[in-house]
């Protein structure tokens, strides 16, 4: 992408050939028996207008008051059925925090887990799958 002036990649934002716009955020899943949260770092595609608006507000205090932005999940998450193109809302948080990604409330297992939470046993299952994918 260094050779393409219409593309850029940072730890939080990505533009591909001036036509595809992505922002990084987290899907947070409550771990019910711990009172903690499992966070997945993911990319969400946004419209050019919403991507530009988020960029305008990137260092602006109070940006968390912005309404959520519709987007499409653009990260495949292991242990789940296909997650690419799940509908999302991207909630901008205070400066210095990555956006919160809220999935559309469907029956997709990831959306169900985000709504209802998971147990520590499920966290361990996810960790084992990530650490030992051949099992």
N, C-alpha and C positions, 0 to 999 in steps of 0.2 A: 504494500500500500504506500510505501515511501515514495514510489515513482509516480503515483497517481494523485494529482492535486485535488481531485474531487473525493478522495477517500481519506479517512483518518481513524485511528484507533487509540483510545486511552483506556484506563482501567474502568471507566464508567460510561463511556460513550463510544459509538462506532457509526461511521458513515461509509457506505460502500458505493463508489462511483457516483456520488451525489443522488442516488436513487433509493437506497434502503437505509433506514435510520433506526438505530438500536440504543437502548439505555439499559444499564445493569441495575438490578435491584435484588431484593430478597423475598422469597416465599417463606413465611414463618408458620411453623406448625407447632401448636402447643403440645408439650409432653405432659400429659395429664397427671401422671403419678409422681412427677418431679417438680412441677411448677416452673419448668424451664421451657425453652423453645428450641426446636431444630430449625435451622435456617439453611435454605438452598439458595446459593448465588446463581441468578439466572439472567438471561438477556430477553428483552421484550422489544418487539418492533413497534414503532410509533409512526403516525402520520408525519410528514415533513413539518406541518404547522405546529403540532404538539412538541415535536423534538426541538424546534426552534424556540418555542415558548419556554420549555424546560431549560434550554441553554441561556436564555435571557435572565432567568431567575436563579441560575446556578449558585451564585454567591450572595443572593438577596435574603436578608433576614425576613422571616415571616412567610417564606415561600411555601411552607407547609399548609397555608390557608388556601392554596390553589385547589380547584376541584380536581378529582382524579382524571387521568388520561386513559382512554381506551387503547389497548394494544393487544398484540398476539404473542403468546409465549414462543420463544425462539430457541429454547434449550431442551434437548432430550435428557430426561432424568432417568437414570437406571432404577430398576425395581418397580417401575410403573409402566402401564400400557403407554402407547405413544403420547407424548406431551406437546410436541410441536403444534403450533397454531391453536392451542387452547385460548379462549377469550380471557382477557385480564383487564383489570383496572390498576394503573400505576399511581400510587399515592406518594407525592413528593413529601419528604420529611425535612426537618430543620437542616440548615447548612451543615455539612460534614457527615450527614447520615445518608446512606443509600436509600432509594425509594423502596416502599413496601409494595409488593405485587400481590394483589388480591385476585384469585381465580373466580371466574363466573361460577355461581353455585349450581353445578351440575352433579351427575352421579359418577363422574370420573374419580377414581380412587384418590388422586392427589387433591382434588377439590374437596372431597369428603373429609380427608384427613386434615386439611387446613381448617375446615369448619368445626369438626368434632374433636380433633386432637388425636394423639397416638400414645401408646404406652412405651415404657422403657424397653420392653421386649421387642416392640416394633423398631425402635431406634437401633437395637442390637442387630436385628435382622437386616436392616438397611446397611449398617456398618459392615457386617459380614459379607454382604453382596458386593459392596464397593471394594473391600479389601481382598476378597477371594472370588472374583467373577466367574471362575471356571467351575465352581461347585454347583 
